[in-house]
């Protein structure tokens, strides 16, 4: 296991790459693709002037423009990297500009809704290969990206039935070049699995941080003070981009409500155990959950360092005391 | 802000210190107290033979014994560091052995129940100063401790009305020597604030990891694979010591159920927003929660590094790719 991107490719995988939206994910793709020399030319588009200025200052892309259609024209591969709620409008905008045989992909955390929203606007000669790199941090914007974000992370492709296999292979090759492990999956299954592993955890984190925020002023100060007791872990993901996450919940409603239903059923059972003083039941659950973390650490999806390796103690033993 | 413990004290604060229970917290106190030369003699007791053997091998304590009463006899300060469910039995055991004027303290995450359970067994000449250092990692046992665990963390003292002020000052001085910031608080208020900042977050983390664990086998593999989407953050605290946490929930039932009630009310409101497609409501909450994290980072209770500073990317920009 390594967090290195490895040497540049012998030849580019894509002649002209267009990245629409240069936030955490878009800017990380540009950084990684440049480092790997995966594309000969990279055009970047963003509706935000501030984002374009940062992208230009950071030298992200050979061209930085406001118009998605302008960036997409002549591109061999266009990757939509805006919040998923923008994908329908973006598809409508770039559709007429796409050249024949162009591949369109995306990075959305929701796949079913994106496929439904974008497909009608893409011309017959274009290939849509939806993708979701399962990677990120709580920061957003062009400055937050970094080239190794995708290394040893999973990228899920959800090509609808009948998608051109060569287009799928091209997108797979790009993600592998960026360091990701690629898996293909049905869009509906993706949306349910991610509802459990990502969407509901975010919802719960937002919720408990909101509950704490709504306490009276004095208690809020104490919540911050004593956050090292567990709470602060939740605040990290509750600091994620609000627009992105609003769109996730609006666009994966069914699967999120289904996963949330399971969560609240289980929580009611746990609540009952506490009310009844069922120590054995609590102990049994608390023991079981250790196994899942072991699996995650073993598969290289998490650090084994205590406390996430936060800070560094003077005795080199890991501490939150930073 | 620093994570250093600083130079040893000019003179010890305590002649004879007894640590009952040599897990993550107890062994960290011993390590820090030795480094600071805060006690002239440290006796360690643990009911587990394995823990005693590790403590002896790690040279934790000047004496390592099985009997709490033996360690507590002649001690000026006895700190109970076992799971809170054991405190009543420990108080009963050490009560008769305590010398006149001895101070008894503890490190439990629950204060009201511990005061109620231990006080009846402590002799009139002893002083009980309940304490709770808000610090820890997901690991447990003598090997998991480290000397800087308490640096810049808060330690809450909850002395009942009428507790000898000199005894309180002695315990405060010890925790300050170990690097902690000390605050005094009413036990009931402590239990409610910690229910929100620590107990309910742990409960929720255990719950969602349990929900994921209970999915059918194939999905469980996917949960591990795609855990970088948010889920893995929850697995860290759901890997905490099961005995300790069982005891917390059994002993802080009222406050936990109260805090959990607020959480589930808020979650229902959030669920309704998703069902109704209320994007503005979601966005408003998701924006608000960022402020709390900022406060935690500013007050030095959390690292500002993205992704908790997990791993280290080759471009020095922080990545989970380890």
Interface residues (C-beta under 8 A of the other chain):
Chain A: X1 X3 X4 X5 X31 X85 X109 X134 X135 X136 X137 X138 X139 X144 X146 X147 X148 X149 X150 X151 X152 X153 X154 X156 X179 X183 X193 X194 X196 X197 X198 X199 X200 X201 X202 X203 X204 X205 X206 X207 X208 X209 X210 X211 X212 X213 X214 X215 X219 X220 X222 X223 X224 X225 X226 X227 X228 X229 X230 X231 X232 X233 X234 X235 X236 X237 X238 X239 X240 X242 X243 X245 X246 X247 X249 X250 X253 X256 X257 X259 X260 X262 X263 X264 X266 X267 X270 X271 X273 X274 X275 X277 X279 X282 X283 X285 X286 X287 X288 X289 X290 X291 X292 X293 X294 X295 X296 X299 X300 X301 X302 X303 X306 X307 X308 X309 X310 X311 X312 X313 X314 X315 X317 X318 X319 X320 X321 X322
Chain B: X1 X3 X4 X5 X31 X85 X109 X134 X135 X136 X137 X138 X139 X144 X146 X147 X148 X149 X150 X151 X152 X153 X154 X156 X179 X183 X193 X194 X196 X197 X198 X199 X200 X201 X202 X203 X204 X205 X206 X207 X208 X209 X210 X211 X212 X213 X214 X215 X219 X220 X222 X223 X224 X225 X226 X227 X228 X229 X230 X231 X232 X233 X234 X235 X236 X237 X238 X239 X240 X242 X243 X245 X246 X247 X249 X250 X253 X256 X257 X259 X260 X262 X263 X264 X266 X267 X270 X271 X273 X274 X275 X277 X279 X282 X283 X285 X286 X287 X288 X289 X290 X291 X292 X293 X294 X295 X296 X299 X300 X301 X302 X303 X306 X307 X308 X309 X310 X311 X312 X313 X314 X315 X317 X318 X319 X320 X321 X322
